[in-house]
Amino acid sequence: MMRFDVGDQDGVLVVTLEGDAMGGPDGAALLDRLHALRQEGRRNVVADLGGLSSMNSSGLGMLIAALSSVRNGGGDLRLARVGDRVRQLLVITKLAAVFRQFPTVDEAAASFQ
């Protein structure tokens, strides 16, 4: 099960993910929330992945869908605190080059300035 929390850091939306990113209803709820926030004009998003214990291909698909949604709205999604297991998945799928990654949420949020 994945949980998420949405906050703000210097005008940048920060989505903190925890647990297991396996797509399904949890992923759909996240995408719905991002879509609603995009409608409110929130374009730049940092996904804090430091609390994820695992991710499967459906969870990866959720990240790709979130990236696409945010970019279609004129913004960008950047990853922070990517753990080794998730980083390996990004490398294996060649998506490491698609997502800008940062060691901390602060650095990811500052990259939008």
One Martini backbone bead per residue (centre of mass of N, CA, C, O) as a GRO file, in nm:
protein
  113
    1MET     BB    1   0.097   0.036   0.021
    2MET     BB    2   0.024   0.375  -0.060
    3ARG     BB    3   0.130   0.693   0.049
    4PHE     BB    4   0.028   1.048   0.051
    5ASP     BB    5   0.166   1.384   0.052
    6VAL     BB    6   0.082   1.736   0.039
    7GLY     BB    7   0.293   2.017  -0.033
    8ASP     BB    8   0.494   2.317   0.034
    9GLN     BB    9   0.787   2.474  -0.144
   10ASP     BB   10   0.830   2.765  -0.263
   11GLY     BB   11   0.579   2.694  -0.477
   12VAL     BB   12   0.627   2.388  -0.454
   13LEU     BB   13   0.519   2.079  -0.508
   14VAL     BB   14   0.504   1.821  -0.251
   15VAL     BB   15   0.535   1.466  -0.290
   16THR     BB   16   0.492   1.217  -0.049
   17LEU     BB   17   0.613   0.888  -0.053
   18GLU     BB   18   0.479   0.574   0.088
   19GLY     BB   19   0.587   0.253   0.059
   20ASP     BB   20   0.413   0.085  -0.206
   21ALA     BB   21   0.458   0.117  -0.556
   22MET     BB   22   0.170  -0.043  -0.737
   23GLY     BB   23  -0.052   0.126  -0.807
   24GLY     BB   24  -0.367   0.152  -0.863
   25PRO     BB   25  -0.561   0.322  -0.643
   26ASP     BB   26  -0.324   0.491  -0.539
   27GLY     BB   27  -0.233   0.603  -0.814
   28ALA     BB   28  -0.506   0.728  -0.895
   29ALA     BB   29  -0.522   0.928  -0.659
   30LEU     BB   30  -0.270   1.085  -0.730
   31LEU     BB   31  -0.349   1.173  -1.018
   32ASP     BB   32  -0.605   1.324  -0.933
   33ARG     BB   33  -0.461   1.531  -0.752
   34LEU     BB   34  -0.273   1.650  -0.967
   35HIS     BB   35  -0.495   1.745  -1.156
   36ALA     BB   36  -0.634   1.940  -0.960
   37LEU     BB   37  -0.378   2.115  -0.910
   38ARG     BB   38  -0.338   2.197  -1.204
   39GLN     BB   39  -0.613   2.351  -1.220
   40GLU     BB   40  -0.489   2.559  -0.992
   41GLY     BB   41  -0.175   2.609  -1.116
   42ARG     BB   42   0.000   2.364  -1.046
   43ARG     BB   43   0.318   2.268  -1.197
   44ASN     BB   44   0.541   2.214  -0.982
   45VAL     BB   45   0.708   1.896  -0.899
   46VAL     BB   46   0.790   1.700  -0.613
   47ALA     BB   47   0.912   1.369  -0.564
   48ASP     BB   48   0.924   1.199  -0.262
   49LEU     BB   49   1.098   0.872  -0.235
   50GLY     BB   50   1.219   0.802   0.058
   51GLY     BB   51   0.949   0.618   0.159
   52LEU     BB   52   1.010   0.393  -0.031
   53SER     BB   53   1.034   0.033  -0.054
   54SER     BB   54   0.874  -0.002  -0.335
   55MET     BB   55   0.862  -0.090  -0.701
   56ASN     BB   56   0.679  -0.131  -0.983
   57SER     BB   57   0.561  -0.102  -1.298
   58SER     BB   58   0.305   0.050  -1.204
   59GLY     BB   59   0.455   0.267  -1.043
   60LEU     BB   60   0.613   0.370  -1.285
   61GLY     BB   61   0.363   0.447  -1.450
   62MET     BB   62   0.270   0.662  -1.251
   63LEU     BB   63   0.513   0.850  -1.291
   64ILE     BB   64   0.477   0.892  -1.595
   65ALA     BB   65   0.190   1.010  -1.579
   66ALA     BB   66   0.268   1.249  -1.401
   67LEU     BB   67   0.471   1.376  -1.590
   68SER     BB   68   0.280   1.416  -1.829
   69SER     BB   69   0.069   1.592  -1.686
   70VAL     BB   70   0.259   1.821  -1.598
   71ARG     BB   71   0.376   1.890  -1.881
   72ASN     BB   72   0.097   1.952  -2.015
   73GLY     BB   73   0.076   2.205  -1.794
   74GLY     BB   74   0.385   2.344  -1.802
   75GLY     BB   75   0.565   2.155  -1.631
   76ASP     BB   76   0.735   1.966  -1.366
   77LEU     BB   77   0.901   1.657  -1.262
   78ARG     BB   78   1.081   1.581  -0.964
   79LEU     BB   79   1.326   1.392  -0.799
   80ALA     BB   80   1.359   1.272  -0.457
   81ARG     BB   81   1.511   1.048  -0.272
   82VAL     BB   82   1.628   0.805  -0.432
   83GLY     BB   83   1.642   0.489  -0.408
   84ASP     BB   84   1.814   0.214  -0.503
   85ARG     BB   85   1.577   0.043  -0.615
   86VAL     BB   86   1.452   0.267  -0.791
   87ARG     BB   87   1.704   0.344  -0.949
   88GLN     BB   88   1.740   0.070  -1.086
   89LEU     BB   89   1.473   0.080  -1.238
   90LEU     BB   90   1.541   0.338  -1.400
   91VAL     BB   91   1.791   0.221  -1.541
   92ILE     BB   92   1.676  -0.038  -1.672
   93THR     BB   93   1.441   0.149  -1.825
   94LYS     BB   94   1.578   0.433  -1.908
   95LEU     BB   95   1.451   0.672  -1.698
   96ALA     BB   96   1.683   0.840  -1.574
   97ALA     BB   97   1.683   1.054  -1.821
   98VAL     BB   98   1.385   1.170  -1.771
   99PHE     BB   99   1.451   1.219  -1.470
  100ARG     BB  100   1.504   1.450  -1.242
  101GLN     BB  101   1.757   1.423  -0.986
  102PHE     BB  102   1.770   1.447  -0.619
  103PRO     BB  103   1.888   1.424  -0.291
  104THR     BB  104   1.682   1.663  -0.227
  105VAL     BB  105   1.413   1.862  -0.185
  106ASP     BB  106   1.551   2.136  -0.184
  107GLU     BB  107   1.699   2.099  -0.457
  108ALA     BB  108   1.451   2.045  -0.630
  109ALA     BB  109   1.300   2.308  -0.569
  110ALA     BB  110   1.536   2.505  -0.655
  111SER     BB  111   1.540   2.416  -0.967
  112PHE     BB  112   1.288   2.617  -1.040
  113GLN     BB  113   1.441   2.909  -1.011
   0.00000   0.00000   0.00000
